[in-house]
Structures are given as C-alpha cells and as structure tokens.
Amino acid sequence: MILDALRALVGPEHVLTGADTESYVTDWRGRYRGVTQAVVRPADVETLAAVVRCCVQHQTPIVTIGGNTGLCGGATPDDSGRAVMISTARLNRIRSIDTENDTMTVEAGVILQTVQQAAQDADRLFPLSLAAEGTCTIGGNLATNAGGTQVLRYGNARELTLGLEVVTPQGEIWHGLRGLRKDNTGYDLRDLYIGSEGTLGIITAATLKLFPRPVAQYTAMLALNSLEDAVTLLSHAKAGFGAALTAFEVMAGDVLRSVVKVTERQRIPFQGGAEASNWFALLELSDSESAAHARQMFEEVLGVALEKGLAIDVAIAENETQSYEMWHLRESIPLVEAALGKSIKHDVSIPISAIAEFVRVTNAALQANFSGLQNIVFGHLGDGNLHYNVSRKAELTEADLLSKQAQIYALVHDSVHAFNGSISAEHGVGQLKRDELTRYKSQVELDLMKRIKKALDPDLLLNPGKVLNL
C-alpha cells in the first residue's frame, strides 16, 4: 500500500490523511476543492525524490503545494482522490549567502518574507515583493514566475534566479544551483522549469540574485484624472528617474475608496477633493546616492508632472510609516476583494501604450452586455500588468455573478487578445485558465508545450489537469 511506503520514507507524523489534509485541498480563494490520499512532508530533497519514485512505482499522481496562496487553483488536486500531495513546508532552509557573488541559495519552502529579511540582514536586497509575501514560498513564486511590484526595475522571478535544484518526474535530482550570470552550455533548463507550475518537475531549491540595498527609498501617491494621464506620467517618470524608478502602480479611485470603507482605519492621503479622483498612482524611487538626492529628484520630476497637468495632487511620504500606509492601501485590495465576496479575476498584460484604451473598451463592453457588474481595476502599470477584476453590485448574488463567469471570461480575454495582450501575466494558468489557452495560443504553441510535457513526464503524473488539458 502506498501510504505505508510513504510513512516508511518520511515518518508517520509527516503523512497527513483525512481531516488533517483539509487546509491543503482547498485553494486560497475557496474556488477549488479536491481530495487527496495524503499530504506528505519531506524534509530534504533526497527524501522528496524518494517520495516521487514511490508515487511513480504506484502510478499515483503528484500535486506539489507551497504556501497555498495561488489564485488559479494550480496547487489543488482534483476530486478523484488518487493524488498524493507533496508539501515543501519542511524544505525551509537558507543554504548559503554569498555577498561577493551577490547570491543566496534557498530551499523551496522558505517564505518570501524570510528571504527578504535574510538579504537585508546581509546588507543586500532581494527585490521580489507581493501582497502574499508573508505566506507564499519561493517554490511557488518560481513555479508561477511571480511578478509583484518591482518588476519594472528588477524583472520577474525568472530574471531573479540563476540556478535551480529540481526533482524530475522520475525521481531524479537535477543539481543546477549555479550562481553564474553567464552559462551558455546548451538548453536553459532553468527557464523551462520556472513558470511550469509543477507540471514538468518539482523545484526544491534556487540560487537567487541579490542586489545592493538602496541608500534611500521614497514613496509618493498621485491623484489623477484619467488612466491616459497615468500612462503619460509613467513615461515622464521613466525619463526623469531612469533605473531609480522601482515601482509604478495604478489603482482605480473607486477601488481605493472601497479599501478605506471596508478597513475603516486606512485613508487616502489627500484632501480638498483629490481623494475623490478617478485614478491614483503609487510610485517608489530607490536611490543609491542619498536621501536628500532622492527627495530632490522626486520633487523636481513630480513638480513638473503637476505643472503639466498630469496629476491633480501629489503626496510624498515623509517617513517609513507614511510609506507603509501608502503601500498598505495598495496591498489591501486583494484582501478587501475577498471580504466583499467572490469576484471574477483577470491577471492580464497589455502593451502599456494600449492599456487605457483596453480598459475603456472592455468596461463599455461589459456594461453593455451585463447588468449589476462593477470593475476592480489595479495593477503594475510599469510593466503592463493589470488585475482587471469583475465584481458585483448589491443587486446580484455571488451565484448570479459566477453563473456569468464563462461569458465574462470570454469577453475580457477576447478583448485582451484583440489588444495583443496575454491572459496570464503573473498568476499562472493552473486549472482556472487551462481551457482558455486553446482559444488564444496557436496550435503550434500548444503542440510544442504538449511535446515537452510528454517528453519529460510521459506518465503524466505531475500536477495533472493544470496548464494543459492532457
């Protein structure tokens, strides 16, 4: 029996069954729920590889789970009850920090916030930052090629990774933890596994890039008339700040006002009517020279933006507390969404020059085709990534909204495709968007992806039903 074999490998206390698996088999949004034979918690890569070999021997599907913060059901098993889940929670060691090479090697179960803090303790910066950083894991970040708020300056998780350690679908271990910026020796296996959502292999450790810590960081929030002004402001900020501009977020005004209404203690840092603006932008500047230099740049560049009418008002954080409060407003949006009830989420990327037109056209199409809907639009304007979410007004129930999900997805994703965008920017595909891929990827792309999957995982045991429908 497979459960007896797994208990022999990892110890009975680390093979969870029955009610003990409840927190693992439902996704963070509560949209997907599955059934598993057991949740297995190996403590090292060799044991994890042995668990995979055991599952292969018993032809048992495998679903890997990290912090369970994904939004597309990518770490949730199906309802057949056949799958074994592998938790990376005990693979939680920081193996090494090399400040001369500016690298850190960590295991897949390390919490993102722990990596950030370890880098800071070594007087370095690990720039990946997102709302779930207190609970999401590095393995999950890499499996979905997470983006976050600083992609504009530092890139996605893929760009922040130099090497990987991976357990293959056959239970082999690929030791690829090289801290090299240049390694031109054949196919780039690292990039193949990052973003594959556990369908091609199980990432167990990674060598990550570190950066010098900025001498000073400044945050500012701007009240804007329109999304078109936000796009123009972004170009102005890029020209004025150059590489020092590390984040440029945009949020619809009604979205931020909902955050304030639900949380009560938070506030939009404007008065005199600017708090009622249609849009808001959140900028972060990282300076390697001095706090005075950063402040001067902010005042000069944003002052010109005000003179040109690109912004109605500007609030510059005077201290870390005010900076935290501005970012907390932005990062509270997903939590407030959850508190207000289920929504239909779209994590899309659009060419920056077309974003304002995309929102205008898509908003109008939704209103023309459906009643009782409202948009929750925010995201990382600096890299063209919008969270274009659709919620409900009071006249609709959650069931009413979800009954329209297929039609709303089709309308929004067709619009994304028409604007030469992507239906998944940073959340992955999982099971949520799996069938949507067939509408927007060419047959050549799909066939190539299927060939890769079948070549690496011929038994189709790794995370079945995710990304591709095989």
C-alpha positions as CSV (number, residue, x, y, z in Angstrom):
1,M,0.0,0.0,0.0
2,I,1.4,3.4,-1.0
3,L,0.6,5.1,2.3
4,D,2.6,2.5,4.3
5,A,5.6,3.1,1.9
6,L,5.3,6.8,2.3
7,R,5.2,6.6,6.1
8,A,8.4,4.5,5.9
9,L,10.1,7.2,3.9
10,V,9.2,10.4,5.8
11,G,7.8,9.1,9.1
12,P,4.1,8.6,10.1
13,E,3.8,12.0,11.6
14,H,4.6,13.6,8.2
15,V,2.0,11.7,6.2
16,L,-1.3,13.5,6.8
17,T,-4.6,11.9,5.9
18,G,-8.3,12.5,6.4
19,A,-9.3,15.7,8.2
20,D,-5.6,16.7,8.6
21,T,-5.5,17.4,4.9
22,E,-8.3,20.0,4.9
23,S,-6.2,23.1,4.8
24,Y,-4.3,21.7,1.8
25,V,-7.1,20.6,-0.6
26,T,-8.9,24.0,-0.9
27,D,-7.3,26.9,-2.8
28,W,-6.8,30.3,-1.2
29,R,-9.8,31.8,-2.9
30,G,-12.1,28.9,-2.0
31,R,-12.9,28.4,-5.6
32,Y,-11.4,24.9,-5.9
33,R,-11.6,21.9,-3.6
34,G,-10.1,18.5,-4.2
35,V,-9.4,15.2,-2.5
36,T,-6.1,13.6,-1.7
37,Q,-4.8,10.3,-0.4
38,A,-2.3,12.0,1.8
39,V,-0.2,15.1,2.2
40,V,3.5,14.1,2.5
41,R,6.0,16.5,4.1
42,P,9.6,15.5,3.3
43,A,12.4,17.4,5.0
44,D,15.1,17.2,2.3
45,V,15.5,16.8,-1.5
46,E,16.7,13.2,-1.3
47,T,13.6,12.2,0.6
48,L,11.3,14.2,-1.7
49,A,12.9,12.4,-4.7
50,A,12.3,9.1,-3.0
51,V,8.6,10.1,-2.5
52,V,8.3,10.8,-6.2
53,R,9.9,7.5,-7.1
54,C,7.4,5.8,-4.7
55,C,4.5,7.5,-6.4
56,V,5.8,6.6,-9.9
57,Q,6.0,3.0,-8.8
58,H,2.4,3.1,-7.7
59,Q,1.4,5.3,-10.7
60,T,0.0,7.9,-8.4
61,P,-0.5,11.5,-9.5
62,I,1.5,14.1,-7.6
63,V,0.5,17.7,-6.7
64,T,3.1,19.9,-5.0
65,I,2.0,22.7,-2.7
66,G,3.9,25.5,-1.0
67,G,2.1,28.4,0.8
68,N,-1.2,27.8,-1.0
69,T,-1.6,31.4,-2.0
70,G,-2.1,30.8,-5.7
71,L,-5.1,32.3,-7.4
72,C,-5.7,29.9,-10.3
73,G,-6.1,26.5,-8.5
74,G,-2.7,25.4,-9.6
75,A,-1.9,23.6,-6.3
76,T,-5.3,22.0,-5.7
77,P,-5.8,18.3,-6.5
78,D,-8.8,17.0,-8.5
79,D,-11.7,15.3,-6.8
80,S,-10.8,11.7,-7.7
81,G,-8.8,11.2,-4.5
82,R,-6.0,9.5,-6.3
83,A,-3.3,12.2,-5.9
84,V,-0.7,12.4,-3.3
85,M,0.3,16.0,-2.3
86,I,3.8,16.9,-1.5
87,S,4.2,19.9,0.8
88,T,7.6,21.8,0.7
89,A,7.0,23.3,4.1
90,R,9.9,21.5,5.7
91,L,12.3,22.3,2.9
92,N,12.8,25.7,4.6
93,R,16.5,26.3,4.9
94,I,18.6,29.1,3.6
95,R,21.6,27.1,2.5
96,S,24.1,29.9,1.8
97,I,24.5,33.6,1.2
98,D,27.4,34.8,-1.0
99,T,27.7,38.6,-0.7
100,E,30.7,38.8,-3.0
101,N,28.8,37.0,-5.8
102,D,25.5,38.6,-4.7
103,T,23.6,35.3,-4.5
104,M,21.5,33.4,-2.0
105,T,20.6,29.7,-2.2
106,V,17.4,28.8,-0.5
107,E,15.0,25.8,-0.4
108,A,11.6,25.9,-2.0
109,G,9.6,26.1,1.3
110,V,11.3,29.3,2.5
111,I,8.7,32.1,2.9
112,L,9.4,35.0,0.6
113,Q,9.5,37.5,3.5
114,T,12.2,35.3,5.2
115,V,14.3,35.6,2.1
116,Q,13.8,39.4,2.0
117,Q,14.8,39.6,5.7
118,A,17.9,37.4,5.2
119,A,19.0,39.5,2.4
120,Q,18.5,42.7,4.4
121,D,20.5,41.2,7.3
122,A,23.4,40.6,4.9
123,D,23.1,44.3,3.7
124,R,21.6,43.2,0.4
125,L,18.2,43.4,-1.3
126,F,16.1,40.6,-2.7
127,P,13.5,42.7,-4.6
128,L,10.7,40.3,-5.3
129,S,7.7,41.8,-3.4
130,L,4.0,41.0,-3.4
131,A,1.0,41.1,-1.2
132,A,1.2,37.4,-0.1
133,E,4.9,37.7,0.8
134,G,4.3,36.8,4.5
135,T,2.9,33.3,3.5
136,C,3.9,32.5,-0.1
137,T,7.0,30.4,-0.7
138,I,9.9,30.7,-3.1
139,G,9.0,27.4,-4.7
140,G,5.5,28.7,-5.5
141,N,6.9,32.0,-6.7
142,L,9.2,30.3,-9.1
143,A,6.5,27.7,-10.2
144,T,4.3,30.6,-11.3
145,N,7.1,33.1,-12.3
146,A,5.7,35.6,-9.9
147,G,6.0,39.3,-10.7
148,G,5.0,41.7,-7.9
149,T,5.6,45.4,-7.5
150,Q,9.2,45.8,-8.6
151,V,9.2,44.1,-12.0
152,L,9.7,47.5,-13.6
153,R,13.3,47.6,-12.2
154,Y,14.3,44.1,-11.4
155,G,12.2,41.7,-13.5
156,N,10.0,38.7,-12.8
157,A,11.1,35.7,-10.6
158,R,12.7,34.2,-13.7
159,E,15.1,37.2,-14.0
160,L,15.9,36.9,-10.3
161,T,17.0,33.3,-10.5
162,L,20.4,32.0,-11.5
163,G,20.1,28.3,-10.8
164,L,17.7,25.6,-9.6
165,E,17.6,22.2,-7.9
166,V,14.8,20.1,-9.4
167,V,13.3,16.7,-8.8
168,T,12.2,15.2,-12.1
169,P,9.0,13.2,-12.7
170,Q,11.2,10.1,-12.5
171,G,12.5,11.0,-9.1
172,E,16.0,12.1,-10.3
173,I,17.6,15.2,-8.9
174,W,19.0,17.9,-11.2
175,H,21.7,19.8,-9.3
176,G,21.6,23.1,-11.1
177,L,22.4,25.5,-8.3
178,R,25.0,27.6,-10.2
179,G,25.5,31.2,-9.2
180,L,26.6,32.2,-12.7
181,R,25.4,35.2,-14.7
182,K,26.7,33.6,-17.9
183,D,26.4,29.9,-18.7
184,N,25.9,29.2,-22.4
185,T,26.2,25.4,-22.3
186,G,23.1,24.2,-24.1
187,Y,19.4,24.4,-23.4
188,D,18.3,26.7,-20.5
189,L,16.6,24.1,-18.2
190,R,16.2,26.7,-15.5
191,D,13.8,28.8,-17.6
192,L,11.9,25.7,-18.6
193,Y,11.0,24.8,-15.1
194,I,10.3,28.3,-13.9
195,G,6.7,29.1,-14.7
196,S,5.7,25.5,-15.4
197,E,3.6,25.2,-12.2
198,G,5.0,21.9,-11.1
199,T,3.9,20.1,-14.3
200,L,7.5,19.4,-15.5
201,G,9.4,18.9,-12.3
202,I,9.4,19.9,-8.6
203,I,11.6,22.9,-7.7
204,T,13.3,22.1,-4.4
205,A,15.9,24.9,-4.2
206,A,17.1,28.0,-6.0
207,T,20.1,30.3,-6.3
208,L,18.7,33.8,-6.3
209,K,20.2,37.2,-7.3
210,L,20.9,39.8,-4.6
211,F,21.3,43.5,-5.2
212,P,22.9,46.4,-3.2
213,R,20.5,47.9,-0.8
214,P,19.4,51.4,-1.9
215,V,20.6,54.2,0.4
216,A,17.2,55.7,0.3
217,Q,13.7,54.9,-0.9
218,Y,10.9,57.4,-1.4
219,T,7.2,56.7,-2.0
220,A,4.6,59.0,-3.4
221,M,0.9,58.7,-4.3
222,L,-0.6,60.9,-7.0
223,A,-4.2,61.7,-7.7
224,L,-5.0,61.6,-11.4
225,N,-7.9,62.5,-13.7
226,S,-7.5,59.5,-16.1
227,L,-5.7,56.3,-16.9
228,E,-4.4,58.1,-20.0
229,D,-2.7,60.6,-17.7
230,A,-1.2,57.7,-15.7
231,V,0.4,56.2,-18.9
232,T,1.8,59.6,-19.8
233,L,3.0,60.1,-16.3
234,L,4.8,56.7,-16.4
235,S,6.8,57.9,-19.5
236,H,7.6,61.1,-17.7
237,A,8.7,59.3,-14.6
238,K,10.9,56.8,-16.6
239,A,12.6,59.7,-18.3
240,G,13.1,61.6,-15.1
241,F,14.1,58.8,-12.7
242,G,15.7,56.3,-15.0
243,A,16.6,53.0,-13.3
244,A,15.9,54.6,-9.9
245,L,12.2,54.1,-10.6
246,T,11.5,50.7,-9.0
247,A,7.6,50.7,-8.9
248,F,4.7,52.3,-10.6
249,E,1.3,51.0,-9.5
250,V,-2.1,52.3,-10.7
251,M,-5.4,51.9,-8.9
252,A,-8.9,53.0,-9.9
253,G,-10.3,55.6,-7.5
254,D,-13.4,53.6,-6.5
255,V,-11.2,50.6,-5.7
256,L,-9.2,52.6,-3.1
257,R,-12.3,54.1,-1.7
258,S,-13.7,50.6,-1.2
259,V,-10.5,49.7,0.8
260,V,-11.0,52.7,3.0
261,K,-14.7,51.9,3.5
262,V,-14.0,48.3,4.4
263,T,-10.9,48.7,6.6
264,E,-12.0,51.9,8.3
265,R,-8.6,52.8,9.7
266,Q,-6.9,53.4,6.4
267,R,-7.3,56.7,4.5
268,I,-6.4,58.1,1.1
269,P,-3.7,60.8,1.8
270,F,-5.4,63.7,0.0
271,Q,-7.8,66.5,0.9
272,G,-9.7,69.2,-1.0
273,G,-11.4,66.8,-3.4
274,A,-8.3,65.0,-4.7
275,E,-9.3,61.9,-2.6
276,A,-12.3,61.6,-5.0
277,S,-10.1,61.3,-8.1
278,N,-10.8,58.8,-10.8
279,W,-7.3,57.1,-10.6
280,F,-4.3,57.0,-8.3
281,A,-0.7,56.1,-9.0
282,L,1.8,54.8,-6.4
283,L,5.5,55.4,-7.2
284,E,8.6,54.1,-5.5
285,L,12.1,55.6,-6.1
286,S,15.3,53.8,-4.9
287,D,18.4,55.9,-4.8
288,S,22.0,54.8,-4.4
289,E,23.3,58.3,-3.5
290,S,21.5,59.8,-0.6
291,A,18.1,60.5,0.9
292,A,18.5,64.2,0.0
293,H,19.2,63.4,-3.6
294,A,16.2,61.1,-3.8
295,R,13.9,63.7,-2.3
296,Q,15.2,66.4,-4.7
297,M,14.6,64.1,-7.7
298,F,11.1,63.3,-6.5
299,E,10.2,67.0,-6.0
300,E,11.6,68.0,-9.3
301,V,10.1,65.3,-11.5
302,L,6.8,65.2,-9.8
303,G,6.6,69.0,-9.7
304,V,6.9,69.1,-13.4
305,A,4.1,66.5,-13.6
306,L,1.9,68.8,-11.6
307,E,2.7,71.8,-13.8
308,K,1.9,69.8,-17.0
309,G,-1.4,68.7,-15.5
310,L,-0.5,65.0,-15.4
311,A,-1.5,64.9,-11.8
312,I,-4.1,66.7,-9.6
313,D,-2.1,66.4,-6.4
314,V,0.9,64.6,-5.0
315,A,1.5,63.2,-1.5
316,I,5.2,62.3,-0.8
317,A,5.8,60.0,2.2
318,E,7.8,61.9,4.8
319,N,8.8,58.8,6.7
320,E,8.7,55.0,6.8
321,T,5.3,55.0,8.5
322,Q,3.7,57.1,5.8
323,S,5.3,54.9,3.1
324,Y,4.0,51.8,4.7
325,E,0.5,53.3,4.9
326,M,0.5,54.1,1.1
327,W,1.7,50.6,0.2
328,H,-0.7,49.1,2.7
329,L,-3.6,50.8,0.8
330,R,-2.4,49.1,-2.4
331,E,-1.7,45.7,-0.9
332,S,-5.1,45.6,0.9
333,I,-7.0,45.5,-2.3
334,P,-7.0,41.7,-2.7
335,L,-8.0,41.2,0.9
336,V,-10.8,43.7,0.6
337,E,-11.9,41.9,-2.6
338,A,-12.1,38.6,-0.7
339,A,-14.1,40.3,2.2
340,L,-16.6,41.7,-0.3
341,G,-17.2,38.3,-1.8
342,K,-16.1,36.2,-4.8
343,S,-15.0,38.1,-7.9
344,I,-14.0,37.1,-11.4
345,K,-10.3,37.8,-11.6
346,H,-8.3,38.6,-14.7
347,D,-4.5,38.8,-14.4
348,V,-3.6,40.3,-17.8
349,S,-0.8,42.0,-19.6
350,I,-1.3,44.7,-22.3
351,P,1.2,46.8,-24.2
352,I,1.4,49.9,-21.9
353,S,0.5,52.2,-24.8
354,A,-2.8,50.4,-25.2
355,I,-3.8,50.0,-21.5
356,A,-6.1,53.0,-21.3
357,E,-8.0,52.1,-24.5
358,F,-8.3,48.5,-23.4
359,V,-9.9,49.5,-20.1
360,R,-12.2,52.0,-21.8
361,V,-13.3,49.5,-24.5
362,T,-13.7,46.5,-22.1
363,N,-15.5,48.4,-19.4
364,A,-18.0,49.6,-22.0
365,A,-18.5,46.1,-23.4
366,L,-19.1,44.6,-20.0
367,Q,-21.7,47.3,-19.1
368,A,-23.4,46.8,-22.5
369,N,-23.7,43.0,-22.2
370,F,-24.3,42.5,-18.4
371,S,-26.1,44.3,-15.6
372,G,-25.1,44.6,-12.0
373,L,-21.3,44.4,-12.5
374,Q,-18.6,46.7,-11.2
375,N,-14.9,46.7,-12.1
376,I,-12.0,46.4,-9.7
377,V,-9.0,47.6,-11.7
378,F,-5.5,48.0,-10.3
379,G,-2.0,46.7,-11.1
380,H,1.5,47.2,-12.1
381,L,1.3,49.8,-14.8
382,G,5.1,49.9,-15.0
383,D,5.3,46.5,-16.7
384,G,1.8,46.5,-18.3
385,N,0.2,44.1,-15.9
386,L,-3.4,44.8,-14.9
387,H,-5.6,43.0,-12.4
388,Y,-8.8,43.6,-14.2
389,N,-11.3,42.0,-11.9
390,V,-15.1,42.0,-12.1
391,S,-17.2,42.1,-9.0
392,R,-20.9,42.5,-8.4
393,K,-23.3,45.3,-7.2
394,A,-25.7,44.6,-4.4
395,E,-28.5,43.5,-6.8
396,L,-26.5,40.4,-7.8
397,T,-25.7,37.4,-5.6
398,E,-22.4,35.6,-5.7
399,A,-24.2,32.7,-7.6
400,D,-25.5,35.2,-10.1
401,L,-22.0,36.5,-10.8
402,L,-20.4,33.1,-11.0
403,S,-23.1,32.0,-13.4
404,K,-21.8,34.6,-15.9
405,Q,-18.2,33.6,-15.4
406,A,-17.7,31.8,-18.7
407,Q,-19.2,34.7,-20.7
408,I,-17.3,37.4,-18.8
409,Y,-14.0,35.5,-19.2
410,A,-14.7,35.2,-23.0
411,L,-15.4,38.9,-23.3
412,V,-12.5,40.1,-21.3
413,H,-10.0,37.6,-22.7
414,D,-11.1,38.3,-26.3
415,S,-10.5,42.0,-25.6
416,V,-7.1,41.2,-24.2
417,H,-6.3,39.2,-27.3
418,A,-7.5,41.9,-29.6
419,F,-5.1,44.3,-27.9
420,N,-2.2,41.8,-28.4
421,G,-2.0,41.0,-24.7
422,S,-1.7,37.9,-22.5
423,I,-4.5,36.3,-20.4
424,S,-1.9,35.5,-17.7
425,A,0.7,37.9,-16.6
426,E,1.9,36.7,-13.2
427,H,-0.6,34.3,-11.5
428,G,-0.1,31.4,-13.9
429,V,-2.6,29.2,-15.6
430,G,-3.5,26.4,-13.1
431,Q,-6.9,24.9,-13.8
432,L,-8.6,28.3,-13.9
433,K,-7.3,29.3,-17.4
434,R,-6.2,25.9,-18.7
435,D,-9.0,25.6,-21.2
436,E,-8.7,29.3,-22.2
437,L,-5.3,28.6,-23.6
438,T,-6.8,26.7,-26.5
439,R,-8.6,29.9,-27.5
440,Y,-5.6,32.2,-27.6
441,K,-2.5,30.1,-28.3
442,S,-1.7,28.8,-31.7
443,Q,-1.9,25.1,-32.4
444,V,1.9,25.1,-33.0
445,E,2.5,26.6,-29.5
446,L,0.1,24.1,-27.8
447,D,1.6,21.2,-29.7
448,L,5.1,22.2,-28.6
449,M,4.1,22.6,-25.0
450,K,2.4,19.1,-25.1
451,R,5.5,17.5,-26.6
452,I,7.7,19.0,-23.8
453,K,5.2,17.7,-21.2
454,K,5.1,14.2,-22.6
455,A,8.8,14.0,-23.1
456,L,9.6,15.0,-19.5
457,D,6.6,13.4,-17.8
458,P,5.5,10.6,-20.0
459,D,3.2,9.1,-17.3
460,L,1.5,12.5,-16.9
461,L,1.8,12.2,-13.1
462,L,3.0,15.7,-12.2
463,N,0.2,18.1,-11.4
464,P,-2.3,16.6,-13.8
465,G,-5.0,18.9,-15.2
466,K,-3.0,22.0,-14.8
467,V,-1.8,24.3,-17.6
468,L,-2.5,21.7,-20.3
469,N,-5.6,19.5,-20.8
470,L,-4.0,16.1,-21.5
